[in-house]
Amino acid sequence: MKPAPFKYIAAESLDEAIEVLREYGDEAKVLAGGQSLVPLMNLRLAVPGVLVDLNRLAELQGIAANGMLEIGAMTRQIAVERSPDVEVGAPLVAQALRYVAFPGVRSRGTIGGTLAHADPAAETPAVLLALGGEVVARGPSGVRTIPADELFVTYFTTALAPDEVLTHVRIPRRGDAQRFGFEEVARKQRDFALAGAAVAVEVDAEGICGSARIALFGVADRPVRSTAAEEALAGRRLDDGAATEAGAIVQAGLEPKSDSHASAAYRKDVAAVVVRRALLQAASEGGAR
């Protein structure tokens, strides 16, 4: 199939892009890498009247490692995956991106595009949530920062206003005691996950967990944290018993829906498994550290 007719505007500046979004409202859609939007348009599941292409905006590209890791929204996923600054400052990001589709897709897909698309089965939104990151958005009213905990609203919906552009992603740089784990289960390699977990934990020299952030994807209408499991880990040695208990708490707190890919019961069971595995990965030398 082919998309319905639309007006194409290649923005020459961020101000121009915002003005077009303001003028056309819900009729306009931002084109970043196009790896999600274009297939939806071809299937006519998305029928925007106007496409605003951001690919000429160099100001939205690049990676800076200062107090935080700041990534331009139009930076290609493969560039983020291969960045030495990301590998050192936020290795969980690089680890998770290796699960996203194939290198050809990641060479066009952008870090900001996948966050703004907000697919609840996608890896990157859950990773941002696990790391306590945030995004920067700019619109007619100016610039604002949106924490990951407030960004994702429901299926394919974020807190971004229709006339706002996601410009940058900010991620705290890894602390000395911080360790990470990532695990997902999919029907086949590079498929969207049936259930997955991204975890960030602080562990002292004796293996005691000081704090944890556990983010799940593929099990709800958006990436979600299990604060109950996080609290259960605090002050505990991060071993198999603690990881198994955390997985059970996650399982008990989820209410996923059944669909053509998996039943709700299966997703709950898998969620417990991936949380346990991700936590043990973080506790081991094999975790992303």
C-alpha positions as CSV (number, residue, x, y, z in Angstrom):
1,M,0.0,0.0,0.0
2,K,1.0,3.6,-0.3
3,P,0.3,6.5,2.0
4,A,-2.5,9.0,1.6
5,P,-1.5,12.3,0.0
6,F,0.3,14.7,2.4
7,K,2.1,18.0,2.3
8,Y,5.9,17.7,2.9
9,I,7.9,20.4,4.7
10,A,11.6,20.0,5.2
11,A,12.2,22.4,8.1
12,E,15.3,24.6,7.8
13,S,15.3,25.6,11.5
14,L,13.7,24.4,14.7
15,D,11.7,27.6,14.9
16,E,10.2,26.8,11.4
17,A,9.3,23.3,12.5
18,I,7.6,24.6,15.6
19,E,5.7,27.2,13.6
20,V,4.4,24.6,11.2
21,L,3.3,22.4,14.1
22,R,1.5,25.3,15.6
23,E,-0.2,26.2,12.4
24,Y,-1.4,22.7,11.4
25,G,-2.0,21.3,14.9
26,D,-3.0,17.6,15.1
27,E,-2.9,17.4,11.3
28,A,0.9,17.6,11.3
29,K,3.4,14.9,12.3
30,V,7.1,15.1,12.8
31,L,9.3,13.0,10.6
32,A,12.5,11.9,12.3
33,G,14.0,8.5,11.1
34,G,10.7,7.4,9.7
35,Q,11.2,3.8,10.7
36,S,7.9,3.7,12.6
37,L,5.8,6.5,11.0
38,V,6.4,5.6,7.4
39,P,5.2,1.9,7.7
40,L,2.1,3.2,9.6
41,M,1.4,5.7,6.8
42,N,1.8,3.0,4.2
43,L,-0.8,0.9,6.0
44,R,-2.9,4.0,6.4
45,L,-2.9,3.5,10.2
46,A,-1.5,7.1,10.3
47,V,-2.8,9.7,7.9
48,P,-1.1,13.0,8.6
49,G,-2.0,15.9,6.3
50,V,1.5,17.5,6.8
51,L,4.9,15.9,7.4
52,V,7.5,18.1,9.1
53,D,11.0,16.7,8.3
54,L,13.6,17.4,11.0
55,N,16.6,15.7,9.2
56,R,18.2,19.0,8.2
57,L,18.5,20.3,11.7
58,A,22.1,19.8,12.8
59,E,21.3,21.4,16.2
60,L,19.3,18.3,17.1
61,Q,22.2,15.9,16.4
62,G,25.2,14.8,18.4
63,I,26.2,13.6,21.9
64,A,27.7,15.7,24.7
65,A,29.1,14.3,27.9
66,N,29.2,17.0,30.6
67,G,27.5,16.8,33.9
68,M,24.8,14.6,32.2
69,L,24.9,12.7,29.0
70,E,23.0,14.8,26.5
71,I,21.9,13.3,23.2
72,G,20.3,15.2,20.3
73,A,16.9,13.8,19.5
74,M,17.9,13.4,15.8
75,T,21.0,11.4,16.6
76,R,20.8,8.0,14.9
77,Q,20.3,5.0,17.1
78,I,23.4,3.3,15.8
79,A,25.5,6.3,16.5
80,V,24.3,6.2,20.1
81,E,24.9,2.5,20.4
82,R,28.5,2.9,19.2
83,S,29.4,6.1,21.1
84,P,32.3,5.7,23.5
85,D,30.7,8.4,25.7
86,V,27.5,6.4,25.9
87,E,29.3,3.1,26.5
88,V,31.1,4.7,29.5
89,G,28.4,7.0,30.8
90,A,25.2,5.0,30.2
91,P,26.1,1.5,29.1
92,L,22.5,0.3,29.6
93,V,21.5,2.5,26.6
94,A,24.1,0.8,24.3
95,Q,23.2,-2.6,25.6
96,A,19.5,-2.2,24.9
97,L,19.9,-0.6,21.5
98,R,21.5,-3.8,20.3
99,Y,18.1,-5.4,20.7
100,V,16.3,-2.8,18.5
101,A,15.5,-4.3,15.0
102,F,18.5,-4.5,12.8
103,P,21.6,-2.3,12.1
104,G,19.9,-1.0,8.9
105,V,16.9,0.2,10.9
106,R,19.1,1.7,13.6
107,S,21.2,3.5,11.0
108,R,18.0,5.6,10.2
109,G,16.0,5.4,13.4
110,T,16.6,8.2,15.9
111,I,16.8,8.2,19.7
112,G,14.2,11.0,20.0
113,G,11.9,9.4,17.4
114,T,11.6,6.1,19.3
115,L,10.9,8.0,22.6
116,A,8.3,10.2,21.0
117,H,6.6,7.3,19.3
118,A,6.2,5.7,22.7
119,D,5.6,2.1,21.7
120,P,5.0,0.3,25.0
121,A,7.0,-2.8,23.7
122,A,10.0,-0.7,22.7
123,E,13.3,-0.9,24.6
124,T,14.4,2.7,24.7
125,P,11.5,4.2,26.7
126,A,12.0,1.6,29.4
127,V,15.7,2.3,29.5
128,L,15.2,6.0,29.9
129,L,12.7,5.3,32.7
130,A,15.2,2.9,34.5
131,L,18.0,5.5,34.3
132,G,15.8,8.3,35.6
133,G,16.5,10.3,32.4
134,E,14.5,13.2,31.0
135,V,13.8,14.9,27.6
136,V,13.9,18.5,26.6
137,A,11.0,19.8,24.5
138,R,10.6,23.2,22.8
139,G,7.4,24.8,21.6
140,P,5.8,28.2,21.1
141,S,5.8,28.7,24.8
142,G,9.5,28.0,25.2
143,V,11.6,25.2,26.5
144,R,10.6,22.6,29.2
145,T,12.1,19.5,30.7
146,I,10.0,16.4,31.1
147,P,11.2,13.6,33.4
148,A,10.9,10.0,32.0
149,D,8.4,9.2,34.9
150,E,6.0,11.8,33.4
151,L,6.7,11.4,29.7
152,F,4.9,8.3,28.8
153,V,1.1,8.5,29.1
154,T,-0.4,5.5,27.3
155,Y,-0.2,3.6,24.0
156,F,1.8,5.7,21.5
157,T,1.1,8.8,23.6
158,T,3.5,11.1,25.5
159,A,3.2,14.3,27.5
160,L,4.6,16.3,24.5
161,A,2.1,18.9,23.2
162,P,1.2,18.7,19.5
163,D,3.2,21.8,18.8
164,E,6.3,20.8,20.7
165,V,9.5,19.2,19.3
166,L,11.6,16.8,21.4
167,T,15.0,18.3,21.1
168,H,17.4,16.4,23.5
169,V,17.5,13.4,25.7
170,R,19.4,13.8,29.1
171,I,20.6,10.8,31.1
172,P,22.5,10.9,34.4
173,R,26.1,9.6,34.0
174,R,26.8,6.2,35.6
175,G,27.8,6.4,39.3
176,D,30.7,4.3,40.6
177,A,28.3,2.0,42.5
178,Q,25.8,1.7,39.8
179,R,25.2,-1.5,37.8
180,F,22.8,-2.4,35.1
181,G,20.9,-5.3,33.6
182,F,18.7,-5.8,30.6
183,E,16.7,-8.7,29.5
184,E,13.8,-9.4,27.1
185,V,11.8,-12.3,25.6
186,A,10.5,-12.0,22.0
187,R,8.9,-14.5,19.7
188,K,11.9,-14.3,17.4
189,Q,15.2,-12.3,17.3
190,R,14.7,-8.6,16.8
191,D,10.9,-8.8,17.3
192,F,9.2,-6.5,19.7
193,A,9.4,-7.9,23.2
194,L,6.5,-9.9,24.8
195,A,8.0,-8.7,28.1
196,G,11.3,-7.1,29.0
197,A,13.1,-5.4,31.9
198,A,15.7,-2.7,32.3
199,V,17.2,-2.3,35.7
200,A,19.7,0.2,37.4
201,V,20.9,-0.7,40.9
202,E,23.4,0.8,43.3
203,V,25.4,-2.0,45.0
204,D,28.1,-1.5,47.6
205,A,31.4,-3.4,47.9
206,E,29.6,-6.1,50.0
207,G,26.9,-6.6,47.4
208,I,24.2,-4.8,49.3
209,C,21.6,-2.9,47.2
210,G,21.2,0.7,48.2
211,S,18.6,1.7,45.6
212,A,17.1,0.3,42.5
213,R,15.0,1.3,39.5
214,I,13.2,-1.5,37.7
215,A,11.4,-0.7,34.4
216,L,9.2,-3.1,32.5
217,F,8.1,-3.0,28.8
218,G,5.8,-5.0,26.7
219,V,3.4,-5.6,29.7
220,A,1.3,-2.4,29.9
221,D,0.1,0.5,27.9
222,R,3.5,2.2,28.6
223,P,6.8,1.4,30.2
224,V,6.2,1.0,33.9
225,R,8.3,0.9,37.1
226,S,7.8,-1.6,39.9
227,T,8.4,0.6,43.0
228,A,7.3,-2.2,45.3
229,A,10.0,-4.5,43.9
230,E,12.5,-1.6,44.1
231,E,11.7,-1.0,47.8
232,A,12.0,-4.8,48.5
233,L,15.6,-4.8,47.3
234,A,16.8,-1.8,49.4
235,G,19.2,-3.1,52.0
236,R,19.3,-6.6,50.7
237,R,22.2,-8.5,49.2
238,L,21.6,-8.7,45.5
239,D,21.6,-12.4,45.1
240,D,19.3,-15.0,43.5
241,G,16.9,-15.0,46.4
242,A,16.4,-11.2,46.3
243,A,16.2,-11.2,42.5
244,T,13.6,-14.0,42.6
245,E,11.5,-12.2,45.2
246,A,11.7,-9.0,43.2
247,G,10.5,-10.9,40.1
248,A,7.5,-12.3,42.1
249,I,6.6,-8.9,43.4
250,V,6.6,-7.6,39.8
251,Q,4.5,-10.5,38.6
252,A,1.9,-9.9,41.3
253,G,1.6,-6.2,40.5
254,L,1.1,-6.5,36.8
255,E,-2.2,-6.6,34.9
256,P,-1.2,-7.0,31.3
257,K,-3.7,-7.7,28.5
258,S,-3.9,-10.8,26.3
259,D,-3.4,-10.3,22.6
260,S,-2.6,-12.3,19.5
261,H,1.0,-12.6,20.5
262,A,0.7,-13.8,24.2
263,S,-1.8,-14.3,27.0
264,A,-1.8,-12.0,30.0
265,A,-0.8,-15.0,32.2
266,Y,2.2,-15.7,30.0
267,R,3.4,-12.0,30.1
268,K,3.1,-12.0,33.9
269,D,5.2,-15.2,34.1
270,V,7.8,-13.9,31.7
271,A,8.0,-10.5,33.5
272,A,9.1,-12.3,36.7
273,V,11.8,-14.2,34.7
274,V,13.2,-11.2,32.9
275,V,13.4,-9.1,36.1
276,R,15.2,-11.9,37.9
277,R,17.7,-12.3,35.0
278,A,18.3,-8.6,34.7
279,L,19.0,-8.2,38.4
280,L,21.4,-11.1,38.4
281,Q,23.1,-9.7,35.3
282,A,23.5,-6.4,37.2
283,A,25.0,-8.2,40.2
284,S,27.4,-10.2,38.1
285,E,30.5,-9.2,36.2
286,G,28.6,-9.9,33.0
287,G,26.2,-7.0,33.6
288,A,26.6,-3.6,31.8
289,R,28.9,-1.8,34.1
